[in-house]
């Protein structure tokens, strides 16, 4: 099971911290927000964005990646990811920008190949599916060489949030204590 990121259920004023495991969080009176240690995207604002953008974040972040191809590099990516269409703040936008750069470096061929066979917009990831999303997961999330998961902390899979990228149930964290729709009932302004 391992570490969890948990909060003391006081809304935007919550104390959000990492515990060694679910039981330690519960013993302290905290609720599990996501599997794994807290990171740059585990603050209240960015957690809300991870949930409220779940149906369009993959598409919008891809648009940011495409804009940055014309120049500007990581700074342009961070700026795009921070704009109101998504709205990430601080180091969370940096984590996302680094992940996009890693994906571009390691997954361009697979992205082109999947485009040619009409699966670029297919964000369904099965156990034997090769897509740009599967390539990003393999190369950029857990130290191969990217570190998106440890940098961001919160990811939709770790939060047990179903998104536009359909993933097998085994990839979702099953020990999350919160109902995201109750925690963040208002839709993203651009939804």
C-alpha positions in Angstrom: 0.0 0.0 0.0 2.7 2.6 0.9 2.5 6.3 1.6 -0.7 8.3 1.1 -1.4 12.0 0.9 -4.2 12.9 3.3 -6.1 16.0 4.6 -7.9 16.9 7.8 -11.2 17.7 6.0 -11.3 21.5 6.6 -11.9 22.6 3.1 -9.5 25.0 1.5 -7.9 25.5 5.0 -7.1 21.8 5.3 -3.7 20.6 6.4 -2.5 18.3 3.6 0.4 16.0 4.4 2.0 12.6 3.6 1.5 9.7 5.9 3.4 6.3 5.8 0.1 4.5 5.0 -3.7 4.7 5.1 -3.9 3.5 8.7 -1.5 6.2 10.0 -3.6 8.9 8.2 -6.8 7.5 9.7 -5.3 7.3 13.2 -4.4 11.0 12.9 -8.0 11.8 11.9 -7.1 12.5 8.2 -8.8 11.3 5.0 -6.8 9.8 2.1 -6.8 12.2 -0.9 -4.5 10.0 -3.1 -2.1 7.1 -3.1 1.6 8.0 -2.8 3.3 11.0 -1.2 2.0 14.5 -1.6 3.7 16.6 -4.3 3.5 19.9 -6.1 -0.1 19.3 -7.3 -1.4 18.1 -3.9 -2.5 21.5 -2.7 -6.2 22.5 -2.6 -6.2 24.5 -5.8 -4.4 22.0 -8.0 -6.4 19.0 -6.5 -9.6 20.8 -7.5 -8.2 21.3 -11.0 -7.2 17.7 -11.4 -10.8 16.8 -10.6 -12.7 19.5 -12.4 -10.7 19.2 -15.7 -10.9 15.4 -15.8 -12.9 15.4 -19.0 -10.7 17.8 -21.0 -7.2 18.1 -19.3 -5.5 15.6 -21.7 -6.8 17.6 -24.7 -5.9 21.0 -23.3 -2.4 19.9 -22.2 -1.9 18.5 -25.7 -2.8 21.9 -27.1 -0.2 23.5 -24.8 2.4 21.0 -26.1 1.5 21.9 -29.7 1.8 25.6 -29.0 5.2 25.1 -27.5 6.5 23.4 -30.6 6.7 26.8 -32.3 9.2 28.0 -29.7 9.3 29.1 -26.1 10.2 25.7 -24.6 9.4 25.0 -21.0 8.5 28.6 -20.1 5.8 28.7 -22.8 4.4 25.4 -21.6 4.3 26.5 -18.0 2.5 29.7 -19.0 0.0 27.8 -21.1 -0.7 25.3 -18.3 -1.2 28.2 -15.9 -3.7 30.0 -18.2 -7.4 29.9 -17.2 -8.3 27.1 -19.6 -6.4 24.7 -17.2 -5.2 26.9 -14.4 -2.4 25.0 -12.7 -0.4 27.0 -10.2 3.3 27.1 -9.2 5.4 24.1 -9.2 2.5 21.9 -10.4 2.6 23.7 -13.8 6.4 23.0 -13.8 5.8 19.2 -13.2 3.3 19.1 -16.1 5.6 21.0 -18.4 8.5 18.7 -17.7 6.2 15.7 -18.3 5.2 17.1 -21.7 8.8 17.7 -22.7 9.7 14.2 -21.6 6.8 12.8 -23.6 7.9 14.8 -26.7 11.4 13.5 -26.3 10.6 9.8 -25.8 7.2 9.3 -27.4 7.2 11.3 -30.7 7.5 8.3 -32.9 4.7 6.4 -31.1 2.5 9.6 -31.3 3.1 9.8 -35.0 2.5 6.1 -35.5 -0.7 6.2 -33.5 -1.9 9.3 -35.4 -1.3 7.4 -38.7 -3.4 4.5 -37.5 -6.1 6.9 -36.1 -5.5 6.2 -32.4 -3.9 9.5 -31.3 -7.2 10.7 -29.8 -7.8 7.2 -28.3 -7.0 7.7 -24.7 -8.2 4.3 -23.7 -5.3 2.4 -22.3 -5.6 -1.3 -22.2 -3.1 -3.8 -20.9 -1.7 -4.4 -24.4 -2.4 -1.0 -26.0 0.4 1.1 -27.4 -0.6 4.8 -27.5 1.1 8.1 -26.8 -0.5 7.9 -23.3 0.9 4.4 -22.7 4.4 5.6 -23.8 4.2 8.7 -21.5 3.3 6.4 -18.7 6.3 4.1 -19.3 8.9 6.8 -19.9 7.9 9.9 -18.1 6.0 9.1 -14.9 8.2 7.0 -12.6 11.8 7.6 -13.2 12.3 6.1 -16.7 13.8 8.9 -16.9 10.9 11.3 -16.1 9.6 11.9 -12.6 6.1 13.3 -13.1 4.4 11.2 -10.4 6.8 12.1 -7.6 6.9 15.7 -8.8 3.1 16.2 -9.0 2.0 13.8 -6.2 -1.6 14.1 -7.2 -2.6 12.4 -10.5 -6.1 11.4 -11.5 -5.2 7.7 -11.2 -3.8 8.2 -7.7 -6.9 10.2 -6.8 -9.2 7.5 -8.1 -10.7 10.0 -10.6 -11.9 8.6 -13.9 -10.9 10.9 -16.7 -10.9 11.2 -20.5 -8.0 8.7 -20.5 -9.8 5.5 -19.8 -7.6 3.2 -17.7 -8.0 -0.3 -16.3 -9.5 -0.3 -12.8 -6.3 -1.9 -11.4 -4.5 1.4 -12.2 -6.8 3.4 -10.0 -6.1 4.0 -6.3 -8.8 2.2 -4.4 -8.2 3.6 -0.9 -9.2 7.2 -1.5 -11.6 8.4 1.2 -13.2 11.4 -0.5 -16.0 11.8 -2.9 -14.6 14.3 -5.3 -18.0 15.5 -6.6 -18.9 16.4 -3.0 -15.5 18.0 -2.3 -15.5 20.1 -5.5 -19.1 20.3 -6.7 -18.6 23.3 -9.0 -17.4 22.6 -12.5 -14.3 24.1 -13.9 -15.1 27.6 -15.4 -14.1 26.3 -18.9 -15.9 23.0 -18.7 
